[in-house]
Amino acid sequence: MRPMSASELQEIALDIAPEVNRLNQLESPMRLVQAAMLTNPALADICAESLALKLHNFYTGCERIFQIIASELNGGLPSSYDGHRRLLNPMSKPQDYRPAVLREDTVYKLNEIPQLSAGCLQYIRG
């Protein structure tokens, strides 16, 4: 990996910023759906499906950020059947040119989201 100038790093930060904003905008709707599930059990299935979709949106938003980091700072994107794990796991490891992006426990939790989201949708659809 070659050294990057401050302006190149700033450009990467500008690419990441809209993704972070979209992630922040998911929090309030997710809390509303959770509250609706608790107060109106008749809507539990619809709310669970909405929550699963929002969780999927959260995960893919995180993944887009990690793709930017991997392509710009790590030298490229992984390509394999378990690409999401190969993208995510290095984010907890410091590199010569960047600090760790995530803590180990965060990587573990993010690795669980695709299965959780798929499990919710499978349960709802029977």
N, CA, C and O atoms as a Tinker XYZ file with bonds, in Angstrom:
   504  protein
     1  N      0.851000   -1.184000    0.000000    73     2
     2  CA     0.000000    0.000000    0.000000    64     1     3
     3  C      0.885000    1.232000    0.000000    63     2     4     5
     4  O      1.816000    1.344000    0.797000    81     3
     5  N      0.593000    2.126000   -0.877000    73     3     6
     6  CA     1.384000    3.350000   -0.991000    64     5     7
     7  C      0.908000    4.384000    0.023000    63     6     8     9
     8  O     -0.254000    4.360000    0.431000    81     7
     9  N      1.784000    5.283000    0.430000    73     7    10
    10  CA     1.353000    6.371000    1.312000    64     9    11
    11  C      0.325000    7.249000    0.601000    63    10    12    13
    12  O      0.398000    7.454000   -0.610000    81    11
    13  N     -0.618000    7.757000    1.362000    73    11    14
    14  CA    -1.665000    8.601000    0.781000    64    13    15
    15  C     -1.536000   10.017000    1.313000    63    14    16    17
    16  O     -1.133000   10.246000    2.453000    81    15
    17  N     -1.887000   10.947000    0.460000    73    15    18
    18  CA    -1.845000   12.356000    0.860000    64    17    19
    19  C     -3.062000   12.687000    1.713000    63    18    20    21
    20  O     -4.035000   11.935000    1.749000    81    19
    21  N     -2.992000   13.799000    2.385000    73    19    22
    22  CA    -4.118000   14.258000    3.202000    64    21    23
    23  C     -5.352000   14.474000    2.338000    63    22    24    25
    24  O     -6.463000   14.178000    2.778000    81    23
    25  N     -5.187000   14.978000    1.132000    73    23    26
    26  CA    -6.353000   15.212000    0.264000    64    25    27
    27  C     -6.974000   13.895000   -0.193000    63    26    28    29
    28  O     -8.193000   13.812000   -0.348000    81    27
    29  N     -6.157000   12.864000   -0.413000    73    27    30
    30  CA    -6.702000   11.553000   -0.778000    64    29    31
    31  C     -7.481000   10.948000    0.392000    63    30    32    33
    32  O     -8.547000   10.363000    0.201000    81    31
    33  N     -6.946000   11.091000    1.586000    73    31    34
    34  CA    -7.656000   10.596000    2.770000    64    33    35
    35  C     -8.945000   11.371000    2.999000    63    34    36    37
    36  O     -9.955000   10.796000    3.404000    81    35
    37  N     -8.916000   12.670000    2.741000    73    35    38
    38  CA   -10.120000   13.496000    2.871000    64    37    39
    39  C    -11.183000   13.047000    1.875000    63    38    40    41
    40  O    -12.370000   13.027000    2.201000    81    39
    41  N    -10.767000   12.688000    0.671000    73    39    42
    42  CA   -11.713000   12.208000   -0.342000    64    41    43
    43  C    -12.371000   10.903000    0.099000    63    42    44    45
    44  O    -13.567000   10.703000   -0.113000    81    43
    45  N    -11.595000   10.025000    0.707000    73    43    46
    46  CA   -12.152000    8.776000    1.232000    64    45    47
    47  C    -13.162000    9.084000    2.337000    63    46    48    49
    48  O    -14.239000    8.490000    2.378000    81    47
    49  N    -12.819000   10.001000    3.224000    73    47    50
    50  CA   -13.741000   10.401000    4.297000    64    49    51
    51  C    -15.028000   10.972000    3.716000    63    50    52    53
    52  O    -16.111000   10.712000    4.240000    81    51
    53  N    -14.922000   11.742000    2.645000    73    51    54
    54  CA   -16.120000   12.297000    1.996000    64    53    55
    55  C    -16.967000   11.202000    1.361000    63    54    56    57
    56  O    -18.192000   11.314000    1.332000    81    55
    57  N    -16.343000   10.154000    0.857000    73    55    58
    58  CA   -17.092000    9.020000    0.303000    64    57    59
    59  C    -17.831000    8.255000    1.399000    63    58    60    61
    60  O    -18.929000    7.744000    1.176000    81    59
    61  N    -17.234000    8.179000    2.568000    73    59    62
    62  CA   -17.820000    7.427000    3.683000    64    61    63
    63  C    -18.934000    8.210000    4.378000    63    62    64    65
    64  O    -19.889000    7.609000    4.869000    81    63
    65  N    -18.830000    9.519000    4.428000    73    63    66
    66  CA   -19.772000   10.358000    5.191000    64    65    67
    67  C    -21.242000   10.121000    4.849000    63    66    68    69
    68  O    -22.045000    9.994000    5.773000    81    67
    69  N    -21.647000   10.051000    3.564000    73    67    70
    70  CA   -23.074000    9.813000    3.287000    64    69    71
    71  C    -23.564000    8.463000    3.808000    63    70    72    73
    72  O    -24.714000    8.331000    4.226000    81    71
    73  N    -22.690000    7.472000    3.780000    73    71    74
    74  CA   -23.067000    6.154000    4.301000    64    73    75
    75  C    -23.298000    6.222000    5.807000    63    74    76    77
    76  O    -24.249000    5.632000    6.319000    81    75
    77  N    -22.441000    6.933000    6.507000    73    75    78
    78  CA   -22.603000    7.098000    7.957000    64    77    79
    79  C    -23.909000    7.833000    8.251000    63    78    80    81
    80  O    -24.624000    7.471000    9.185000    81    79
    81  N    -24.223000    8.852000    7.469000    73    79    82
    82  CA   -25.485000    9.582000    7.659000    64    81    83
    83  C    -26.685000    8.664000    7.466000    63    82    84    85
    84  O    -27.643000    8.725000    8.237000    81    83
    85  N    -26.640000    7.807000    6.434000    73    83    86
    86  CA   -27.754000    6.871000    6.205000    64    85    87
    87  C    -27.891000    5.895000    7.371000    63    86    88    89
    88  O    -29.004000    5.562000    7.778000    81    87
    89  N    -26.766000    5.439000    7.904000    73    87    90
    90  CA   -26.821000    4.534000    9.058000    64    89    91
    91  C    -27.445000    5.229000   10.262000    63    90    92    93
    92  O    -28.263000    4.639000   10.967000    81    91
    93  N    -27.063000    6.468000   10.494000    73    91    94
    94  CA   -27.626000    7.223000   11.618000    64    93    95
    95  C    -29.126000    7.423000   11.465000    63    94    96    97
    96  O    -29.851000    7.455000   12.459000    81    95
    97  N    -29.596000    7.557000   10.236000    73    95    98
    98  CA   -31.027000    7.764000    9.995000    64    97    99
    99  C    -31.850000    6.501000   10.237000    63    98   100   101
   100  O    -33.073000    6.587000   10.342000    81    99
   101  N    -31.231000    5.362000   10.326000    73    99   102
   102  CA   -31.954000    4.112000   10.584000    64   101   103
   103  C    -32.325000    3.933000   12.053000    63   102   104   105
   104  O    -33.270000    3.208000   12.363000    81   103
   105  N    -31.613000    4.566000   12.940000    73   103   106
   106  CA   -31.809000    4.320000   14.372000    64   105   107
   107  C    -33.222000    4.650000   14.841000    63   106   108   109
   108  O    -33.864000    3.820000   15.485000    81   107
   109  N    -33.709000    5.831000   14.535000    73   107   110
   110  CA   -35.029000    6.247000   15.013000    64   109   111
   111  C    -36.149000    5.350000   14.476000    63   110   112   113
   112  O    -36.990000    4.912000   15.262000    81   111
   113  N    -36.195000    5.058000   13.166000    73   111   114
   114  CA   -37.242000    4.150000   12.687000    64   113   115
   115  C    -37.165000    2.758000   13.313000    63   114   116   117
   116  O    -38.196000    2.131000   13.555000    81   115
   117  N    -35.959000    2.275000   13.575000    73   115   118
   118  CA   -35.835000    0.957000   14.205000    64   117   119
   119  C    -36.405000    0.976000   15.619000    63   118   120   121
   120  O    -37.060000    0.021000   16.037000    81   119
   121  N    -36.163000    2.041000   16.345000    73   119   122
   122  CA   -36.722000    2.158000   17.699000    64   121   123
   123  C    -38.250000    2.251000   17.654000    63   122   124   125
   124  O    -38.932000    1.674000   18.501000    81   123
   125  N    -38.785000    2.971000   16.672000    73   123   126
   126  CA   -40.243000    3.078000   16.530000    64   125   127
   127  C    -40.868000    1.720000   16.245000    63   126   128   129
   128  O    -41.902000    1.378000   16.818000    81   127
   129  N    -40.250000    0.952000   15.368000    73   127   130
   130  CA   -40.772000   -0.377000   15.036000    64   129   131
   131  C    -40.706000   -1.286000   16.259000    63   130   132   133
   132  O    -41.646000   -2.035000   16.526000    81   131
   133  N    -39.610000   -1.228000   16.997000    73   131   134
   134  CA   -39.500000   -2.033000   18.220000    64   133   135
   135  C    -40.602000   -1.670000   19.211000    63   134   136   137
   136  O    -41.206000   -2.554000   19.819000    81   135
   137  N    -40.860000   -0.391000   19.374000    73   135   138
   138  CA   -41.910000    0.054000   20.292000    64   137   139
   139  C    -43.276000   -0.413000   19.811000    63   138   140   141
   140  O    -44.105000   -0.835000   20.617000    81   139
   141  N    -43.519000   -0.343000   18.505000    73   139   142
   142  CA   -44.801000   -0.790000   17.950000    64   141   143
   143  C    -45.002000   -2.283000   18.178000    63   142   144   145
   144  O    -46.122000   -2.723000   18.438000    81   143
   145  N    -43.944000   -3.055000   18.086000    73   143   146
   146  CA   -44.041000   -4.501000   18.332000    64   145   147
   147  C    -44.476000   -4.781000   19.765000    63   146   148   149
   148  O    -45.276000   -5.682000   20.017000    81   147
   149  N    -43.948000   -4.008000   20.692000    73   147   150
   150  CA   -44.259000   -4.231000   22.102000    64   149   151
   151  C    -45.655000   -3.763000   22.472000    63   150   152   153
   152  O    -46.318000   -4.383000   23.304000    81   151
   153  N    -46.106000   -2.682000   21.866000    73   151   154
   154  CA   -47.402000   -2.117000   22.242000    64   153   155
   155  C    -48.564000   -2.684000   21.443000    63   154   156   157
   156  O    -49.713000   -2.570000   21.871000    81   155
   157  N    -48.294000   -3.293000   20.292000    73   155   158
   158  CA   -49.366000   -3.835000   19.463000    64   157   159
   159  C    -48.961000   -5.213000   18.938000    63   158   160   161
   160  O    -48.458000   -5.324000   17.820000    81   159
   161  N    -49.176000   -6.259000   19.733000    73   159   162
   162  CA   -48.768000   -7.605000   19.331000    64   161   163
   163  C    -49.397000   -8.079000   18.018000    63   162   164   165
   164  O    -48.838000   -8.948000   17.349000    81   163
   165  N    -50.540000   -7.526000   17.647000    73   163   166
   166  CA   -51.175000   -7.920000   16.389000    64   165   167
   167  C    -50.312000   -7.542000   15.183000    63   166   168   169
   168  O    -50.428000   -8.144000   14.116000    81   167
   169  N    -49.454000   -6.549000   15.358000    73   167   170
   170  CA   -48.583000   -6.105000   14.266000    64   169   171
   171  C    -47.184000   -6.724000   14.341000    63   170   172   173
   172  O    -46.285000   -6.314000   13.607000    81   171
   173  N    -47.001000   -7.698000   15.216000    73   171   174
   174  CA   -45.662000   -8.245000   15.464000    64   173   175
   175  C    -45.000000   -8.774000   14.196000    63   174   176   177
   176  O    -43.821000   -8.507000   13.964000    81   175
   177  N    -45.742000   -9.523000   13.366000    73   175   178
   178  CA   -45.136000  -10.079000   12.154000    64   177   179
   179  C    -44.715000   -8.984000   11.182000    63   178   180   181
   180  O    -43.622000   -9.031000   10.618000    81   179
   181  N    -45.586000   -8.000000   10.989000    73   179   182
   182  CA   -45.267000   -6.895000   10.080000    64   181   183
   183  C    -44.085000   -6.100000   10.621000    63   182   184   185
   184  O    -43.188000   -5.715000    9.872000    81   183
   185  N    -44.094000   -5.860000   11.913000    73   183   186
   186  CA   -42.991000   -5.110000   12.530000    64   185   187
   187  C    -41.686000   -5.890000   12.455000    63   186   188   189
   188  O    -40.628000   -5.310000   12.211000    81   187
   189  N    -41.755000   -7.195000   12.661000    73   187   190
   190  CA   -40.541000   -8.014000   12.587000    64   189   191
   191  C    -39.966000   -7.991000   11.177000    63   190   192   193
   192  O    -38.749000   -7.932000   11.001000    81   191
   193  N    -40.833000   -8.036000   10.180000    73   191   194
   194  CA   -40.360000   -7.965000    8.796000    64   193   195
   195  C    -39.728000   -6.605000    8.515000    63   194   196   197
   196  O    -38.691000   -6.521000    7.858000    81   195
   197  N    -40.349000   -5.552000    9.008000    73   195   198
   198  CA   -39.793000   -4.209000    8.844000    64   197   199
   199  C    -38.443000   -4.096000    9.540000    63   198   200   201
   200  O    -37.499000   -3.521000    8.999000    81   199
   201  N    -38.364000   -4.645000   10.733000    73   199   202
   202  CA   -37.112000   -4.606000   11.487000    64   201   203
   203  C    -36.017000   -5.408000   10.776000    63   202   204   205
   204  O    -34.862000   -4.984000   10.731000    81   203
   205  N    -36.385000   -6.564000   10.223000    73   203   206
   206  CA   -35.408000   -7.375000    9.485000    64   205   207
   207  C    -34.888000   -6.610000    8.270000    63   206   208   209
   208  O    -33.694000   -6.656000    7.972000    81   207
   209  N    -35.768000   -5.914000    7.578000    73   207   210
   210  CA   -35.344000   -5.119000    6.418000    64   209   211
   211  C    -34.424000   -3.983000    6.850000    63   210   212   213
   212  O    -33.408000   -3.723000    6.205000    81   211
   213  N    -34.775000   -3.313000    7.931000    73   211   214
   214  CA   -33.936000   -2.220000    8.432000    64   213   215
   215  C    -32.575000   -2.748000    8.903000    63   214   216   217
   216  O    -31.551000   -2.090000    8.716000    81   215
   217  N    -32.572000   -3.914000    9.501000    73   215   218
   218  CA   -31.323000   -4.535000    9.924000    64   217   219
   219  C    -30.458000   -4.873000    8.708000    63   218   220   221
   220  O    -29.244000   -4.674000    8.724000    81   219
   221  N    -31.093000   -5.380000    7.667000    73   219   222
   222  CA   -30.382000   -5.660000    6.415000    64   221   223
   223  C    -29.806000   -4.366000    5.834000    63   222   224   225
   224  O    -28.662000   -4.344000    5.382000    81   223
   225  N    -30.592000   -3.298000    5.845000    73   223   226
   226  CA   -30.113000   -2.004000    5.345000    64   225   227
   227  C    -28.924000   -1.505000    6.166000    63   226   228   229
   228  O    -27.971000   -0.952000    5.617000    81   227
   229  N    -28.984000   -1.703000    7.474000    73   227   230
   230  CA   -27.870000   -1.319000    8.336000    64   229   231
   231  C    -26.614000   -2.094000    7.953000    63   230   232   233
   232  O    -25.540000   -1.514000    7.792000    81   231
   233  N    -26.757000   -3.400000    7.810000    73   231   234
   234  CA   -25.601000   -4.235000    7.489000    64   233   235
   235  C    -25.006000   -3.863000    6.133000    63   234   236   237
   236  O    -23.788000   -3.740000    6.007000    81   235
   237  N    -25.849000   -3.683000    5.123000    73   235   238
   238  CA   -25.315000   -3.345000    3.801000    64   237   239
   239  C    -24.682000   -1.956000    3.800000    63   238   240   241
   240  O    -23.729000   -1.713000    3.060000    81   239
   241  N    -25.199000   -1.049000    4.616000    73   239   242
   242  CA   -24.564000    0.266000    4.752000    64   241   243
   243  C    -23.181000    0.150000    5.363000    63   242   244   245
   244  O    -22.234000    0.786000    4.900000    81   243
   245  N    -23.065000   -0.666000    6.409000    73   243   246
   246  CA   -21.744000   -0.914000    7.009000    64   245   247
   247  C    -20.814000   -1.548000    5.982000    63   246   248   249
   248  O    -19.646000   -1.178000    5.865000    81   247
   249  N    -21.351000   -2.504000    5.247000    73   247   250
   250  CA   -20.542000   -3.201000    4.248000    64   249   251
   251  C    -20.020000   -2.235000    3.180000    63   250   252   253
   252  O    -18.877000   -2.356000    2.739000    81   251
   253  N    -20.856000   -1.279000    2.766000    73   251   254
   254  CA   -20.395000   -0.290000    1.773000    64   253   255
   255  C    -19.228000    0.531000    2.328000    63   254   256   257
   256  O    -18.280000    0.829000    1.601000    81   255
   257  N    -19.294000    0.894000    3.597000    73   255   258
   258  CA   -18.182000    1.629000    4.222000    64   257   259
   259  C    -16.920000    0.767000    4.209000    63   258   260   261
   260  O    -15.842000    1.253000    3.867000    81   259
   261  N    -17.047000   -0.498000    4.575000    73   259   262
   262  CA   -15.885000   -1.381000    4.610000    64   261   263
   263  C    -15.337000   -1.633000    3.206000    63   262   264   265
   264  O    -14.131000   -1.808000    3.035000    81   263
   265  N    -16.210000   -1.652000    2.204000    73   263   266
   266  CA   -15.750000   -1.807000    0.823000    64   265   267
   267  C    -14.913000   -0.609000    0.388000    63   266   268   269
   268  O    -13.902000   -0.767000   -0.296000    81   267
   269  N    -15.335000    0.586000    0.786000    73   267   270
   270  CA   -14.549000    1.785000    0.471000    64   269   271
   271  C    -13.177000    1.684000    1.131000    63   270   272   273
   272  O    -12.154000    1.934000    0.494000    81   271
   273  N    -13.163000    1.317000    2.408000    73   271   274
   274  CA   -11.895000    1.200000    3.134000    64   273   275
   275  C    -11.009000    0.125000    2.501000    63   274   276   277
   276  O     -9.816000    0.339000    2.286000    81   275
   277  N    -11.605000   -1.028000    2.207000    73   275   278
   278  CA   -10.820000   -2.129000    1.633000    64   277   279
   279  C    -10.261000   -1.768000    0.266000    63   278   280   281
   280  O     -9.097000   -2.045000   -0.022000    81   279
   281  N    -11.076000   -1.158000   -0.571000    73   279   282
   282  CA   -10.595000   -0.848000   -1.917000    64   281   283
   283  C     -9.585000    0.288000   -1.918000    63   282   284   285
   284  O     -8.644000    0.276000   -2.712000    81   283
   285  N     -9.764000    1.261000   -1.047000    73   283   286
   286  CA    -8.879000    2.429000   -1.044000    64   285   287
   287  C     -7.659000    2.271000   -0.139000    63   286   288   289
   288  O     -6.582000    2.774000   -0.458000    81   287
   289  N     -7.820000    1.578000    0.981000    73   287   290
   290  CA    -6.725000    1.489000    1.955000    64   289   291
   291  C     -6.098000    0.102000    2.061000    63   290   292   293
   292  O     -4.907000   -0.019000    2.347000    81   291
   293  N     -6.885000   -0.938000    1.835000    73   291   294
   294  CA    -6.358000   -2.298000    1.978000    64   293   295
   295  C     -5.854000   -2.864000    0.661000    63   294   296   297
   296  O     -5.278000   -3.952000    0.639000    81   295
   297  N     -6.061000   -2.149000   -0.434000    73   295   298
   298  CA    -5.540000   -2.602000   -1.717000    64   297   299
   299  C     -6.494000   -3.413000   -2.562000    63   298   300   301
   300  O     -6.106000   -3.862000   -3.640000    81   299
   301  N     -7.717000   -3.621000   -2.127000    73   299   302
   302  CA    -8.684000   -4.338000   -2.955000    64   301   303
   303  C     -9.728000   -5.058000   -2.134000    63   302   304   305
   304  O     -9.590000   -5.232000   -0.924000    81   303
   305  N    -10.786000   -5.478000   -2.829000    73   303   306
   306  CA   -11.891000   -6.191000   -2.195000    64   305   307
   307  C    -11.657000   -7.693000   -2.265000    63   306   308   309
   308  O    -11.133000   -8.187000   -3.263000    81   307
   309  N    -12.033000   -8.428000   -1.226000    73   307   310
   310  CA   -11.933000   -9.883000   -1.292000    64   309   311
   311  C    -12.996000  -10.438000   -2.237000    63   310   312   313
   312  O    -14.076000   -9.864000   -2.378000    81   311
   313  N    -12.683000  -11.543000   -2.872000    73   311   314
   314  CA   -13.674000  -12.185000   -3.739000    64   313   315
   315  C    -13.658000  -13.682000   -3.451000    63   314   316   317
   316  O    -12.721000  -14.392000   -3.816000    81   315
   317  N    -14.703000  -14.141000   -2.797000    73   315   318
   318  CA   -14.870000  -15.559000   -2.506000    64   317   319
   319  C    -16.274000  -15.774000   -1.974000    63   318   320   321
   320  O    -17.037000  -14.826000   -1.793000    81   319
   321  N    -16.604000  -17.035000   -1.725000    73   319   322
   322  CA   -17.934000  -17.359000   -1.229000    64   321   323
   323  C    -18.219000  -16.700000    0.115000    63   322   324   325
   324  O    -19.374000  -16.399000    0.418000    81   323
   325  N    -17.198000  -16.472000    0.918000    73   323   326
   326  CA   -17.383000  -15.836000    2.223000    64   325   327
   327  C    -16.795000  -14.425000    2.224000    63   326   328   329
   328  O    -16.176000  -13.995000    3.197000    81   327
   329  N    -16.998000  -13.725000    1.129000    73   327   330
   330  CA   -16.432000  -12.388000    0.952000    64   329   331
   331  C    -16.812000  -11.414000    2.046000    63   330   332   333
   332  O    -16.012000  -10.558000    2.423000    81   331
   333  N    -18.052000  -11.537000    2.571000    73   331   334
   334  CA   -18.457000  -10.591000    3.620000    64   333   335
   335  C    -17.594000  -10.761000    4.870000    63   334   336   337
   336  O    -17.230000   -9.773000    5.507000    81   335
   337  N    -17.267000  -11.987000    5.221000    73   335   338
   338  CA   -16.390000  -12.214000    6.383000    64   337   339
   339  C    -14.955000  -11.771000    6.081000    63   338   340   341
   340  O    -14.282000  -11.201000    6.940000    81   339
   341  N    -14.501000  -12.030000    4.880000    73   339   342
   342  CA   -13.136000  -11.639000    4.505000    64   341   343
   343  C    -13.018000  -10.129000    4.366000    63   342   344   345
   344  O    -11.920000   -9.581000    4.461000    81   343
   345  N    -14.134000   -9.456000    4.142000    73   343   346
   346  CA   -14.147000   -7.993000    4.125000    64   345   347
   347  C    -14.155000   -7.459000    5.555000    63   346   348   349
   348  O    -13.438000   -6.512000    5.879000    81   347
   349  N    -14.966000   -8.069000    6.393000    73   347   350
   350  CA   -15.199000   -7.569000    7.744000    64   349   351
   351  C    -14.045000   -7.864000    8.713000    63   350   352   353
   352  O    -13.620000   -6.974000    9.451000    81   351
   353  N    -13.545000   -9.078000    8.718000    73   351   354
   354  CA   -12.547000   -9.476000    9.716000    64   353   355
   355  C    -11.284000   -8.610000    9.723000    63   354   356   357
   356  O    -10.806000   -8.280000   10.808000    81   355
   357  N    -10.717000   -8.223000    8.577000    73   355   358
   358  CA    -9.520000   -7.362000    8.619000    64   357   359
   359  C     -9.772000   -5.968000    9.195000    63   358   360   361
   360  O     -8.826000   -5.262000    9.545000    81   359
   361  N    -11.027000   -5.573000    9.293000    73   359   362
   362  CA   -11.331000   -4.244000    9.822000    64   361   363
   363  C    -10.971000   -4.130000   11.307000    63   362   364   365
   364  O    -10.840000   -3.022000   11.827000    81   363
   365  N    -10.811000   -5.268000   11.992000    73   363   366
   366  CA   -10.438000   -5.231000   13.416000    64   365   367
   367  C     -8.925000   -5.315000   13.622000    63   366   368   369
   368  O     -8.441000   -5.300000   14.753000    81   367
   369  N     -8.199000   -5.404000   12.528000    73   367   370
   370  CA    -6.742000   -5.524000   12.616000    64   369   371
   371  C     -6.082000   -4.230000   12.144000    63   370   372   373
   372  O     -6.389000   -3.741000   11.057000    81   371
   373  N     -5.179000   -3.671000   12.952000    73   371   374
   374  CA    -4.456000   -2.487000   12.473000    64   373   375
   375  C     -3.526000   -2.875000   11.324000    63   374   376   377
   376  O     -2.968000   -3.972000   11.302000    81   375
   377  N     -3.375000   -1.978000   10.396000    73   375   378
   378  CA    -2.454000   -2.160000    9.274000    64   377   379
   379  C     -1.334000   -1.131000    9.413000    63   378   380   381
   380  O     -1.417000   -0.228000   10.246000    81   379
   381  N     -0.318000   -1.264000    8.622000    73   379   382
   382  CA     0.789000   -0.297000    8.680000    64   381   383
   383  C      0.314000    1.122000    8.400000    63   382   384   385
   384  O      0.902000    2.088000    8.886000    81   383
   385  N     -0.733000    1.242000    7.630000    73   383   386
   386  CA    -1.185000    2.535000    7.113000    64   385   387
   387  C     -2.502000    3.008000    7.715000    63   386   388   389
   388  O     -2.976000    4.097000    7.394000    81   387
   389  N     -3.097000    2.191000    8.591000    73   387   390
   390  CA    -4.338000    2.608000    9.246000    64   389   391
   391  C     -4.515000    1.848000   10.552000    63   390   392   393
   392  O     -4.013000    0.734000   10.698000    81   391
   393  N     -5.230000    2.449000   11.503000    73   391   394
   394  CA    -5.539000    1.726000   12.743000    64   393   395
   395  C     -6.678000    0.735000   12.495000    63   394   396   397
   396  O     -7.277000    0.726000   11.419000    81   395
   397  N     -6.965000   -0.079000   13.474000    73   395   398
   398  CA    -8.140000   -0.947000   13.389000    64   397   399
   399  C     -9.376000   -0.064000   13.249000    63   398   400   401
   400  O     -9.473000    0.987000   13.883000    81   399
   401  N    -10.310000   -0.494000   12.422000    73   399   402
   402  CA   -11.539000    0.263000   12.190000    64   401   403
   403  C    -12.618000   -0.168000   13.176000    63   402   404   405
   404  O    -13.453000    0.641000   13.580000    81   403
   405  N    -12.601000   -1.445000   13.563000    73   403   406
   406  CA   -13.609000   -2.016000   14.458000    64   405   407
   407  C    -12.939000   -2.783000   15.591000    63   406   408   409
   408  O    -11.800000   -3.234000   15.468000    81   407
   409  N    -13.666000   -2.922000   16.694000    73   407   410
   410  CA   -13.227000   -3.809000   17.771000    64   409   411
   411  C    -13.615000   -5.245000   17.399000    63   410   412   413
   412  O    -14.519000   -5.463000   16.592000    81   411
   413  N    -12.930000   -6.207000   17.990000    73   411   414
   414  CA   -13.215000   -7.625000   17.722000    64   413   415
   415  C    -14.675000   -7.973000   18.017000    63   414   416   417
   416  O    -15.308000   -8.688000   17.241000    81   415
   417  N    -15.217000   -7.470000   19.144000    73   415   418
   418  CA   -16.599000   -7.798000   19.497000    64   417   419
   419  C    -17.584000   -7.210000   18.491000    63   418   420   421
   420  O    -18.645000   -7.789000   18.257000    81   419
   421  N    -17.249000   -6.078000   17.899000    73   419   422
   422  CA   -18.118000   -5.491000   16.876000    64   421   423
   423  C    -18.108000   -6.354000   15.622000    63   422   424   425
   424  O    -19.153000   -6.567000   15.007000    81   423
   425  N    -16.945000   -6.849000   15.241000    73   423   426
   426  CA   -16.846000   -7.746000   14.085000    64   425   427
   427  C    -17.706000   -8.984000   14.324000    63   426   428   429
   428  O    -18.437000   -9.416000   13.433000    81   427
   429  N    -17.620000   -9.552000   15.523000    73   427   430
   430  CA   -18.417000  -10.734000   15.854000    64   429   431
   431  C    -19.910000  -10.436000   15.694000    63   430   432   433
   432  O    -20.642000  -11.222000   15.093000    81   431
   433  N    -20.354000   -9.308000   16.228000    73   431   434
   434  CA   -21.774000   -8.946000   16.155000    64   433   435
   435  C    -22.207000   -8.685000   14.718000    63   434   436   437
   436  O    -23.291000   -9.103000   14.312000    81   435
   437  N    -21.374000   -8.002000   13.951000    73   435   438
   438  CA   -21.719000   -7.737000   12.554000    64   437   439
   439  C    -21.752000   -9.020000   11.732000    63   438   440   441
   440  O    -22.538000   -9.129000   10.791000    81   439
   441  N    -20.915000   -9.983000   12.070000    73   439   442
   442  CA   -20.943000  -11.267000   11.368000    64   441   443
   443  C    -22.241000  -12.028000   11.622000    63   442   444   445
   444  O    -22.617000  -12.888000   10.826000    81   443
   445  N    -22.928000  -11.723000   12.720000    73   443   446
   446  CA   -24.176000  -12.398000   13.060000    64   445   447
   447  C    -25.392000  -11.802000   12.350000    63   446   448   449
   448  O    -26.413000  -12.477000   12.217000    81   447
   449  N    -25.305000  -10.576000   11.901000    73   447   450
   450  CA   -26.478000   -9.888000   11.346000    64   449   451
   451  C    -27.074000  -10.583000   10.128000    63   450   452   453
   452  O    -28.295000  -10.736000   10.088000    81   451
   453  N    -26.302000  -11.017000    9.130000    73   451   454
   454  CA   -26.955000  -11.655000    7.973000    64   453   455
   455  C    -27.792000  -12.872000    8.353000    63   454   456   457
   456  O    -28.882000  -13.058000    7.813000    81   455
   457  N    -27.301000  -13.704000    9.273000    73   455   458
   458  CA   -28.065000  -14.871000    9.696000    64   457   459
   459  C    -29.310000  -14.462000   10.476000    63   458   460   461
   460  O    -30.374000  -15.059000   10.308000    81   459
   461  N    -29.184000  -13.459000   11.317000    73   459   462
   462  CA   -30.316000  -12.981000   12.102000    64   461   463
   463  C    -31.409000  -12.434000   11.195000    63   462   464   465
   464  O    -32.582000  -12.766000   11.361000    81   463
   465  N    -31.030000  -11.608000   10.250000    73   463   466
   466  CA   -31.993000  -11.014000    9.330000    64   465   467
   467  C    -32.685000  -12.093000    8.500000    63   466   468   469
   468  O    -33.906000  -12.072000    8.345000    81   467
   469  N    -31.912000  -13.028000    7.971000    73   467   470
   470  CA   -32.488000  -14.114000    7.171000    64   469   471
   471  C    -33.399000  -14.987000    8.023000    63   470   472   473
   472  O    -34.459000  -15.412000    7.561000    81   471
   473  N    -32.998000  -15.257000    9.256000    73   471   474
   474  CA   -33.823000  -16.060000   10.157000    64   473   475
   475  C    -35.149000  -15.399000   10.470000    63   474   476   477
   476  O    -36.178000  -16.072000   10.526000    81   475
   477  N    -35.140000  -14.089000   10.676000    73   475   478
   478  CA   -36.384000  -13.350000   10.934000    64   477   479
   479  C    -37.332000  -13.468000    9.752000    63   478   480   481
   480  O    -38.516000  -13.757000    9.925000    81   479
   481  N    -36.817000  -13.246000    8.560000    73   479   482
   482  CA   -37.670000  -13.311000    7.372000    64   481   483
   483  C    -38.181000  -14.725000    7.138000    63   482   484   485
   484  O    -39.335000  -14.904000    6.747000    81   483
   485  N    -37.351000  -15.726000    7.370000    73   483   486
   486  CA   -37.777000  -17.109000    7.190000    64   485   487
   487  C    -38.885000  -17.462000    8.185000    63   486   488   489
   488  O    -39.848000  -18.139000    7.823000    81   487
   489  N    -38.757000  -17.012000    9.422000    73   487   490
   490  CA   -39.771000  -17.257000   10.441000    64   489   491
   491  C    -41.097000  -16.614000   10.052000    63   490   492   493
   492  O    -42.151000  -17.237000   10.176000    81   491
   493  N    -41.047000  -15.383000    9.587000    73   491   494
   494  CA   -42.262000  -14.649000    9.234000    64   493   495
   495  C    -42.977000  -15.303000    8.060000    63   494   496   497
   496  O    -44.203000  -15.401000    8.042000    81   495
   497  N    -42.206000  -15.744000    7.093000    73   495   498
   498  CA   -42.801000  -16.311000    5.873000    64   497   499
   499  C    -43.215000  -17.763000    6.055000    63   498   500   501
   500  O    -43.829000  -18.356000    5.168000    81   499
   501  N    -42.879000  -18.333000    7.204000    73   499   502
   502  CA   -43.308000  -19.687000    7.523000    64   501   503
   503  C    -42.443000  -20.693000    6.905000    63   502   504
   504  O    -42.670000  -21.891000    7.076000    81   503
